[in-house]
Amino acid sequence: MLKKYFKVDTRIILLVLILIEFLFNIVLKNMMLSEKVLYQTLASEMTLEQIETGLEASQSFSWVLYLLLPISIILSIVVISLCLNIGALLLSYKISFKSIFGVVTKAFILFSISKLILLGMLGIWGMERWGDLAYIPSFSIYDLVDKDAIAQWMVYPLQMISIFQLLFILLIAMGLNYILKKGVRHWVIFTLCTYGLAIIIWVSFITFFIFL
């Protein structure tokens, strides 16, 4: 079944990713900017007029966000593909950037699934305030630790180590193995040493930048 999935046209999967991203952002935005949630969240800090002014401003610039959504998805996939491609070039693997891009695109569906699950949870539990988002499980190590016992700088790194991130690495490894058979275990190690290393550098940079 997975082998057939990896044979699907990359453009179709990319379109599905973009559509899910649009759906996620539209639904989440409508939930967060509903009158009930806005007033529950901001009533103690802003006047009614200020809330309405801010809402109008956000509505007028929302098209910019929607314009950036497909760009951000494609850019993320390209960057991840480049990390893997550099590793492949260094090891002289006969695998093209186009093939790697296709595998990463198809593995990226896991992150879209995670967003659909988040929407489902919000639909079941509802949202009273913006802060309620912090109580939605992220399926990461962060969910397993005592929130009061960890330093603030550890939050983002712990959130990055999620079940979807691990499954993403596994799915990339399986996709690469369909192209160049070296064993899934080999490709898992390869992905950890390329994409995984890039994630560590990125998380370290963001953590250092925020808490400098």
C-alpha positions in Angstrom: 0.0 0.0 0.0 2.8 2.4 0.9 4.6 1.6 -2.3 1.5 2.6 -4.3 1.3 5.8 -2.3 4.8 6.8 -3.1 4.0 6.3 -6.8 1.2 8.9 -6.7 2.0 12.1 -8.6 3.9 14.5 -6.3 1.8 17.4 -7.6 -1.4 15.8 -6.4 0.0 15.2 -2.9 1.3 18.8 -2.9 -2.1 20.1 -3.8 -3.7 18.0 -1.0 -1.1 19.4 1.5 -1.9 23.0 0.5 -5.7 22.4 0.7 -5.4 20.9 4.2 -3.2 23.8 5.3 -5.9 26.3 4.0 -8.6 24.3 5.8 -6.7 24.2 9.0 -5.9 28.0 9.0 -9.4 29.0 8.0 -11.1 26.9 10.7 -8.6 27.8 13.4 -8.8 31.5 12.5 -12.6 31.5 12.7 -12.4 29.7 16.1 -9.8 32.1 17.5 -11.5 35.3 16.1 -15.0 34.4 17.1 -16.7 37.0 19.3 -16.9 34.6 22.3 -13.2 33.6 22.3 -12.0 37.2 21.6 -13.9 38.7 24.4 -13.0 35.9 26.8 -9.4 36.3 26.0 -9.0 40.1 25.6 -11.8 41.7 27.6 -9.6 42.2 30.7 -6.8 43.9 28.6 -8.6 45.8 25.9 -11.8 47.8 25.4 -14.6 46.6 23.1 -13.6 49.3 20.5 -9.9 48.2 20.6 -10.9 44.5 20.1 -13.2 45.4 17.1 -10.4 47.6 15.6 -7.9 44.8 15.9 -10.3 42.3 14.4 -11.0 44.5 11.4 -7.2 44.9 10.9 -6.6 41.2 11.1 -9.4 40.5 8.6 -7.9 43.0 6.1 -4.5 41.4 6.2 -5.7 37.8 6.2 -5.1 37.5 2.5 -1.4 37.9 3.1 -1.4 34.8 5.3 -3.3 32.7 2.8 -0.9 33.8 0.1 2.1 32.7 2.2 0.6 29.3 3.1 1.6 27.4 -0.1 4.9 29.2 -0.2 5.7 28.1 3.4 4.8 24.5 2.6 6.9 24.3 -0.6 9.8 26.1 1.1 9.8 23.7 4.0 9.8 20.7 1.7 12.5 22.2 -0.5 14.8 22.8 2.6 14.3 19.3 3.9 14.9 17.9 0.4 18.1 19.9 0.1 19.4 18.5 3.5 18.8 15.0 2.2 20.2 15.8 -1.2 23.4 17.1 0.2 23.9 13.9 2.2 23.1 11.8 -0.9 25.7 13.8 -2.9 28.4 13.4 -0.2 27.8 9.7 -0.2 27.6 9.5 -4.0 24.1 8.0 -4.0 22.5 7.9 -7.4 19.3 9.5 -6.4 18.0 12.8 -7.9 16.7 15.9 -6.1 13.4 15.4 -7.8 13.0 11.9 -6.4 14.0 13.2 -2.9 11.5 16.1 -3.2 8.7 13.6 -4.1 9.5 11.4 -1.1 9.6 14.4 1.3 6.3 15.8 -0.1 4.5 12.5 0.4 6.0 12.0 3.9 4.9 15.6 4.7 1.3 14.4 4.7 1.9 13.3 8.3 2.1 16.9 9.5 -1.2 17.6 7.7 -2.8 14.7 9.4 -1.6 16.1 12.8 -3.3 19.4 12.0 -6.6 17.6 11.1 -6.4 15.7 14.4 -5.9 19.1 16.2 -9.0 20.5 14.5 -10.9 17.4 15.5 -9.9 17.8 19.2 -10.8 21.5 19.1 -14.2 20.5 17.6 -14.8 18.1 20.4 -13.4 20.1 23.3 -14.2 23.6 22.0 -12.3 26.8 22.7 -13.1 29.4 25.3 -9.8 31.3 25.2 -6.7 31.3 23.1 -4.8 29.8 26.1 -6.9 26.6 25.6 -4.6 25.7 22.7 -1.8 25.0 25.2 -3.9 22.2 26.7 -4.3 20.3 23.3 -2.0 17.3 23.2 0.9 17.8 20.7 1.9 14.1 20.8 5.4 15.2 21.8 7.7 14.6 24.7 6.4 17.9 26.1 3.1 16.2 26.9 4.9 13.7 29.1 6.9 16.1 31.3 5.9 18.2 34.3 5.3 21.7 32.7 6.3 23.4 36.0 9.5 21.5 36.4 11.2 22.4 33.1 12.9 25.6 32.1 11.1 27.8 29.5 13.9 27.3 26.9 13.2 23.6 26.9 9.6 23.9 25.8 10.2 24.3 22.0 12.9 21.5 21.8 10.6 19.1 23.6 7.6 20.0 21.4 9.7 19.2 18.3 10.3 15.6 19.4 6.9 14.3 18.5 5.4 11.0 17.3 4.6 12.7 14.0 8.2 13.9 13.6 9.5 10.3 14.2 7.0 8.9 11.8 8.0 11.5 9.2 11.6 10.3 9.4 10.5 6.7 9.1 8.3 7.4 6.1 11.1 9.3 4.4 13.4 6.3 5.0 10.8 3.9 3.5 10.2 6.2 0.5 14.0 6.5 -0.2 14.3 2.7 0.1 11.8 2.2 -2.6 14.0 4.3 -4.9 17.4 3.0 -3.8 17.3 -0.3 -1.9 19.7 -0.2 1.0 17.4 -1.2 3.8 15.0 1.0 5.8 17.3 1.0 8.8 20.1 2.5 6.6 17.8 5.2 5.4 16.6 6.0 8.9 20.2 6.6 10.0 20.8 8.6 6.8 17.7 10.8 7.5 18.7 11.3 11.1 22.2 12.4 10.1 20.9 14.9 7.5 17.4 16.1 8.3 17.8 15.3 12.0 21.0 17.3 12.2 19.3 20.2 10.5 16.5 20.1 13.0 19.0 20.1 15.9 20.8 23.2 14.4 17.4 25.0 13.8 16.1 24.3 17.3 19.4 25.4 18.9 19.3 28.6 16.8 15.7 29.4 17.7 16.2 28.6 21.4 19.4 30.7 21.5 17.8 33.6 19.6 14.7 33.7 21.9 16.5 33.3 25.2 19.7 35.2 24.4 
